[in-house]
Amino acid sequence: MSTAQTAPKNDEQAWRDELRHAIRSPRQLIERLGLSEVNLDGAETAHGDFPLLVPHSYIERIEPGRIDDPLLRQVMPTALETTPQPAGFSTDPLAEQSPDSDSAILQKYANRALLVTTGACAIHCRYCFRRSYPYSQQNSWRAALRYWHREGAPEEVILSGGDPLMLGDQALCELIDGLEQIAGLRRLRIHTRMPIALPARITTALVERFRASPLQIVWVVHANHPQEINDAVCASLARLRHGNMTLLNQSVLLRGVNDDPKTLAQLSEQLFSAGALPYYLHQLDRISGAAHFAVSPTTASSIIAELAASLPGYLLPRLVREDPGAASKTTLTPPPC
């Protein structure tokens, strides 16, 4: 795989055009990939609850005709999403939806806060823990900036969503400008799946704006399977790691996608070759509609133990679970020596 650091000829219009032509219905995806065994009625029902959205550049990494392709499983709606869910699965698994708050700020942990910038994404992952989040009921990130200018901000702000890179360059520049003017803010962390799902979004202009920031910038991207890492993704990651910006990856442990140590070891190796350090491997957040992706804690621990035996410590992601109201994520395996 190429890791050349020369940016391709793309701009804001290019990624917007690709997104505009993304596939948005199960029938389109079935026809595009020649999937003869899909339950279309079940897919359409699930699509009605949480719409399908997948860019063509991501579809090109899916093997045509393969119903169990690990990338297809992440994006194809299925009847399993609409069956009765086990106890503990809900529409708000992390208790983020406070009925008395319309703020875009989620203050879960000390010294850092998460800013929900937008409800939009370039790809709709079927296991998304915010698939039922009431984005339309919250105030904008501009209101959050006004609050932090008035009251002060934590040391670190995390841009999340949705996907913060769904904001256009002009809006992103306005947001970064506002954050840079807040006293006490030291670090800016960007949680995004765009470099994986829609690599064309990582334009030269975007990277240069973040490189110019006086804030310490940390990028946390989201890849779950080595098949997601192609030349275009490597090029997007290469651009992001310029300018002393830290580049990490977080994955979700998903049944039928990456729930074996060989797959995860290959993912860690490919990410590191592309310049991203494996960071977290999340146990599935228990969102309604995603129970079929769940991996038991016992199986997860066995997988991470085998992974630890085959990788150096710096390539071993931490297996974690997020519990509502907890002071930090729960680490499910000791950190490597």
C-alpha positions in Angstrom: 0.0 0.0 0.0 1.2 3.5 -0.8 1.8 6.0 1.9 2.9 8.8 -0.3 2.4 12.2 1.2 1.5 14.0 -1.9 -2.1 15.2 -1.8 -4.4 14.2 -4.6 -6.1 16.8 -6.7 -9.3 17.1 -4.6 -11.1 20.0 -2.9 -14.3 20.6 -1.0 -16.5 20.3 -4.0 -15.0 16.9 -4.8 -15.9 15.2 -1.6 -19.3 16.9 -1.5 -20.0 15.6 -5.0 -19.0 12.1 -3.9 -21.3 12.3 -0.9 -24.1 13.6 -3.1 -23.9 10.5 -5.3 -23.6 8.0 -2.4 -25.9 5.0 -2.2 -28.9 5.7 -0.1 -31.2 2.6 -0.4 -30.8 -1.1 0.2 -32.0 -1.9 -3.4 -29.3 0.3 -4.9 -26.6 -1.4 -2.7 -27.9 -4.9 -3.6 -27.9 -4.1 -7.3 -24.5 -2.5 -7.1 -22.9 -5.5 -5.4 -24.9 -8.3 -7.0 -26.3 -9.6 -3.7 -28.8 -12.2 -4.5 -29.4 -13.6 -0.9 -30.4 -10.4 0.9 -33.8 -10.1 2.5 -34.9 -6.9 0.8 -38.1 -6.5 2.9 -36.1 -6.8 6.1 -33.4 -4.4 4.8 -36.0 -1.8 3.8 -37.7 -2.0 7.2 -34.5 -1.4 9.0 -33.6 1.3 6.5 -36.8 3.1 7.5 -35.7 3.3 11.1 -32.1 4.3 10.3 -31.4 5.1 6.7 -28.6 3.5 4.7 -25.8 5.8 3.5 -22.5 4.6 2.0 -20.1 6.4 -0.4 -19.0 4.6 -3.6 -15.3 4.8 -2.5 -16.2 2.6 0.5 -18.3 0.3 -1.6 -15.3 -0.3 -3.9 -13.7 -2.1 -0.9 -16.6 -4.6 -0.5 -16.3 -7.9 -2.4 -19.2 -8.1 -4.9 -21.7 -11.0 -4.2 -20.3 -11.8 -0.8 -23.1 -11.5 1.7 -20.8 -11.9 4.7 -18.3 -9.3 3.6 -17.1 -7.6 6.8 -17.5 -4.1 5.4 -20.9 -4.9 4.0 -22.0 -6.1 7.4 -21.2 -2.6 8.8 -23.4 -0.7 6.4 -26.2 -3.0 5.1 -29.5 -2.8 7.1 -30.9 -6.2 8.1 -34.1 -7.6 9.7 -32.0 -8.3 12.8 -32.2 -4.6 13.7 -36.0 -4.7 14.0 -36.3 -7.9 16.1 -36.8 -7.7 19.9 -33.6 -6.7 21.6 -32.0 -8.3 24.6 -32.3 -6.7 28.1 -29.9 -3.8 28.5 -30.1 -2.5 24.9 -31.7 0.9 24.6 -31.9 4.0 22.4 -29.6 5.9 24.8 -27.0 3.4 26.0 -24.6 6.0 27.3 -27.3 8.2 29.0 -26.3 11.2 26.9 -29.8 12.4 26.2 -30.6 14.6 29.2 -34.3 15.7 29.0 -33.5 19.1 30.6 -30.5 20.0 28.3 -30.3 21.3 24.8 -26.6 21.9 24.9 -24.2 20.5 22.3 -21.7 20.0 25.1 -21.4 16.6 26.7 -19.3 16.8 29.9 -18.6 13.1 30.7 -15.1 13.3 32.2 -13.0 15.8 34.1 -10.8 18.3 32.2 -12.3 17.5 28.8 -15.6 18.0 27.1 -17.2 16.6 23.9 -18.8 19.0 21.4 -21.5 17.5 19.2 -20.9 19.5 16.1 -23.4 18.0 13.7 -25.7 15.0 13.3 -24.5 14.2 9.8 -22.1 11.5 8.8 -20.6 10.3 5.5 -21.5 6.7 6.3 -24.2 5.2 8.5 -22.7 2.4 10.5 -25.4 0.0 11.7 -23.9 -0.3 15.2 -23.8 3.5 15.7 -24.5 4.3 19.4 -26.0 7.7 18.4 -28.4 6.4 15.8 -31.3 7.6 17.9 -29.6 10.8 19.3 -32.0 13.9 19.2 -29.6 16.1 17.2 -32.4 18.4 16.0 -33.3 19.3 19.6 -29.8 20.6 20.6 -28.3 24.1 20.2 -25.5 24.7 17.7 -21.8 24.5 18.3 -21.9 28.3 18.1 -23.9 28.4 21.3 -21.3 26.2 22.9 -18.5 28.6 21.9 -20.4 31.5 23.4 -20.8 29.5 26.7 -17.1 28.6 26.8 -16.0 32.2 26.1 -18.2 33.3 29.0 -17.5 30.5 31.5 -14.2 29.1 30.4 -13.4 25.7 28.8 -11.7 22.5 29.9 -8.2 21.7 28.9 -9.3 19.5 26.0 -12.3 19.7 23.6 -13.3 16.7 21.6 -15.1 17.4 18.3 -17.7 14.7 17.7 -21.1 14.1 16.1 -22.2 12.7 13.7 -18.8 13.5 12.1 -17.3 16.9 12.6 -15.7 16.8 9.1 -19.2 16.9 7.7 -18.9 20.6 8.4 -17.6 22.5 5.4 -14.2 24.2 5.5 -15.7 27.6 6.2 -17.7 26.4 9.2 -14.8 24.4 10.4 -12.5 27.4 10.2 -15.0 29.4 12.2 -15.2 26.7 14.8 -11.5 26.4 15.1 -11.0 30.2 15.2 -13.5 30.3 18.1 -11.9 27.5 20.0 -8.4 29.0 19.7 -9.6 32.2 21.4 -10.8 30.4 24.6 -8.5 30.8 27.5 -7.3 27.6 29.1 -8.0 25.3 26.1 -4.8 23.4 25.3 -5.8 20.4 23.1 -8.3 19.7 20.4 -9.3 16.2 19.6 -11.2 15.3 16.4 -13.1 12.1 16.3 -13.8 11.2 12.7 -14.5 8.3 10.3 -14.1 10.5 7.2 -10.4 9.4 6.4 -11.7 5.8 6.2 -15.2 6.3 4.8 -14.6 9.2 2.5 -10.8 9.9 2.1 -11.4 12.7 -0.4 -12.5 14.8 2.6 -9.0 15.2 3.8 -8.0 18.0 1.6 -4.7 20.0 1.7 -6.6 23.1 2.9 -8.2 21.2 5.7 -4.9 19.8 7.0 -3.1 23.1 6.7 -5.7 24.9 8.8 -5.3 22.3 11.6 -1.5 22.4 11.3 -1.6 26.2 11.8 -3.4 25.9 15.1 -1.6 26.8 18.3 -3.6 24.1 20.0 -2.2 20.6 20.2 -4.2 18.5 17.7 -5.1 14.9 18.1 -6.9 12.9 15.4 -8.8 9.8 16.4 -10.0 7.9 13.3 -12.2 4.9 13.1 -11.3 1.7 11.2 -12.6 -1.7 12.2 -11.2 -4.1 9.5 -7.9 -4.2 7.5 -10.0 -4.4 4.3 -11.0 -0.7 4.9 -7.3 0.4 4.6 -6.6 1.0 0.9 -4.2 3.4 -0.9 -6.6 6.3 -0.7 -7.0 5.8 3.0 -3.3 5.6 3.5 -2.8 8.8 1.6 -5.5 10.6 3.7 -3.8 9.4 6.9 -0.4 10.5 5.6 -1.7 14.0 5.1 -3.2 14.1 8.6 0.0 13.0 10.4 1.9 16.0 9.0 2.7 19.0 11.3 3.3 17.1 14.6 -0.4 16.1 14.9 -1.0 12.9 16.8 -3.0 10.2 14.9 -4.8 7.4 16.7 -7.4 4.8 15.8 -10.3 3.4 17.7 -12.3 0.3 16.6 -15.5 -1.4 17.8 -15.4 -5.1 18.4 -18.1 -6.5 16.1 -19.3 -10.0 15.7 -18.9 -11.2 12.1 -16.6 -8.3 11.3 -13.4 -8.3 13.4 -14.0 -10.7 16.2 -10.9 -12.7 15.7 -7.2 -12.0 16.7 -5.7 -12.5 13.3 -8.0 -9.8 11.7 -7.3 -7.4 14.5 -3.6 -8.0 14.4 -3.6 -7.3 10.7 -5.6 -4.1 11.3 -3.1 -2.9 13.9 -0.1 -3.6 11.6 -1.7 -1.8 8.6 -2.8 1.2 10.7 0.7 1.6 12.1 2.2 1.3 8.6 -0.1 4.1 7.6 0.9 6.3 10.6 -2.0 5.7 13.0 -1.4 4.1 16.4 -4.1 1.6 17.7 -5.8 3.3 20.6 -9.1 1.7 21.8 -11.0 -1.4 20.9 -14.5 -0.8 22.2 -17.0 -3.3 23.4 -20.2 -2.5 21.6 -22.3 0.2 23.1 -25.7 -1.4 23.7 -27.8 0.5 21.2 -31.1 -0.9 20.2 -30.9 -2.5 16.7 -27.2 -3.6 17.1 -27.5 -6.6 19.4 -26.4 -9.0 16.6 -23.0 -7.3 16.6 -22.4 -7.9 20.3 -19.3 -10.0 21.4 -19.4 -11.4 24.9 -16.9 -10.1 27.5 -15.5 -13.6 27.8 -14.9 -13.9 24.1 -13.5 -10.3 23.9 -11.0 -11.1 26.7 -9.9 -14.2 24.9 -9.4 -12.3 21.7 -7.4 -9.5 23.3 -5.2 -12.1 25.1 -4.3 -13.8 21.8 -3.7 -10.4 20.3 -1.4 -9.5 23.1 0.6 -12.6 22.4 1.1 -11.7 18.8 1.7 -8.0 18.8 4.2 -5.6 20.5 2.6 -3.6 23.3 2.5 -0.4 21.3 0.3 -2.1 18.6 -2.2 -3.5 21.1 -5.4 -1.4 21.5 -6.9 -1.2 24.9 -10.1 -3.2 25.3 -12.6 -0.8 26.9 -16.3 -0.4 27.8 -18.0 2.9 28.4 -20.5 2.9 31.3 -22.9 5.7 31.8 -21.9 8.0 34.7 -18.5 6.4 35.2 -15.5 8.7 35.8 -13.6 7.1 32.9 -13.8 4.2 30.4 -13.5 0.8 32.0 -10.4 -1.1 30.8 -11.2 -4.7 30.4 -7.7 -5.9 30.1 -4.5 -4.7 31.8 -2.3 -2.4 29.7 0.7 -4.0 28.2 4.1 -3.8 29.9 
